[in-house]
Amino acid sequence: MIEVDHLTKRYGPHTAVEDVTFRCEPGTVTGFLGPNGAGKSTTMRMICGMTPPSSGAATVAGRPYRALPNPGREIGVLLDASAQHAGRTGRETLTLAARTMGVDRGQVAAKLDLVGLNDTAARRRVGAYSLGMRQRLGLALALLGDPRVLILDEPANGLDPEGIYWMRGLLRDYADRGGTVLLSSHLLREVEAVADRLVVIGGGRVVAQGGKDELLAGAGTLVRARDQHALRLTLDRAALPATVGTDGGFVVRAEPEAVGQAAADAGLVLTELRPAGSGGLEQLFLTLTAGASTREAVR
Amino acid sequence: MTTATTPVPTAAATRHEPAAGPSLARLTGVELRKLADTRAGRWLLISIGLIAVAIVVVQLFVVDGPEQTFTAFFAPSLLPVGLLLPVLGILSITGEWSQRTALTTFALVPRRQRVIVAKLAAVVLAALASVLVSLAVAAAGTLAAKATGGAGAWTFDWELLPYAAVFQVANVLMGAGFGLLLLNTPLAIVTYLLLPTVWSVLSAMIKALREPAGWLDTSVTMAPLLSPDVTAGQWGRLGVSLAVWMVVPLVAGLIRTMRREVS
């Protein structure tokens, strides 16, 4: 269980995170989405006690992170896979953590095996690791204490498609067994496949959050016609707010039925008409990245 | 690559008591291990040993035979070792920041002061071990002197042993204090190594600084520790200089580290 309560972080006049509130329940994977620089990492660092918040608070397993006597056994944290001593071997990195947490040494080999780092890789210095291998090592480190909560910042970065697929399976399985997962990403598609809930952040503020299905359902209708120009005019005439989607169609903030009716009334031939699904969220995402008013994007 | 998938849907519902935190002894053990588990760290430790050996070897050649006693081998080996120990102290602290491992370390032990105390304990133990190394190489030197026609006498002023321990512990803690305060490896090392030089240059140029230098320049105040007799006045001067260059950086550095944002 992770509870984030009105977290705010200011750096001088710049507000990196503003009034962020959400919670992650056991048994769920929460995708923390936002473009680069939206405040994802700062929020996660505040949850883990690395960055003192300007105001607000966060608790993990019912306590502030810094009040946990042995947090590694409660929460697995991967904030930056590259933040490892380049001169230590992968195995040594885990051994140090295992000793700190008081975890049985056999777990080191078990977790290395779990994340797919073989013996040769474990004996190599982390400096020689690819980013994908560092992510795997970071995941092994996070899982080492058999925690019930995972906080992962951009864990898919640098993983190959096979690795991303594998990680999704691992996280899904982890959550299905009662674990709580919070993972961040700047790629919607990456998170969509595994998350139950989404928290979308832009410019330091939460711009959308809720169940994935609910968010995707509320994302509008995707419509495409043989005559795109006529469709645009028809939609405008029917006062249906439409934006050009990422792949040429229109994303309309209305039910498919209303859109279909408008098209039928105008005698247009539609080639596609369906709930926008991730297309709508993607649209929201693009708006965020473009730096447009985030409030506007949601409403 | 598959996990054991016994479905345990109630795992989250069963609250268990939070696992006990690591003891200071365990953290110190981890920090000791960190001193030696990288190539750079290992070589620093090896160089400290080698330099002690080198000094003894040099003395076998340059010191007159009758003066080649245990004490004569022991005391001079303390000085170069004492020059490298602060680097060990600095690196043990700043390495966490330059290699960004602080992110992992403080995620596992969020009470940062415990990590710092463990680090200080680890480098103090390393400093004490270095005194043992000095003793060992001095013994080897004495045997070698006997074999090569020197005096090889086992005379030893036992006061030197605690003094040597104080000398090396103060050295390593001063380094750690500089590291803790500056949190940057090159800056801390350069500042630490330049300081005595700056003192001697300044006090040579400015008359008014000569008296304070006797109380503040650690290269002056610590020198008596290498001889068997330390007067009360000398202890006083040593105490003042260590308060300024060891205690103040340690305390200020601890406060800085506690508050610093880790990223």
Interface residues (C-beta under 8 A of the other chain):
Chain A: M1 P26 G27 S41 R45 C48 G49 M50 T51 P52 A61 R63 Y65 R66 L68 P69 N70 P71 G72 R73 E74 V77 L79 D80 S82 A83 Q84 H85 A86 G87 R88 E92 T93 L96 A97 R99 T100 M101 G102 D113 L114 V115 G116 L141 G145 R148 W166 L170 D173 Y174 D176 R177 G178 G179 T180
Chain B: M1 T3 T5 T6 P7 V8 P9 T10 A11 A12 A13 P18 A19 A20 G21 P22 R26 L27 G29 V30 R33 K34 D37 T38 R39 A40 G41 G95 Q99 R100 T101 A102 L103 T104 T105 F106 A107 L108 V109 P110 R111 R259 E261 V262 S263
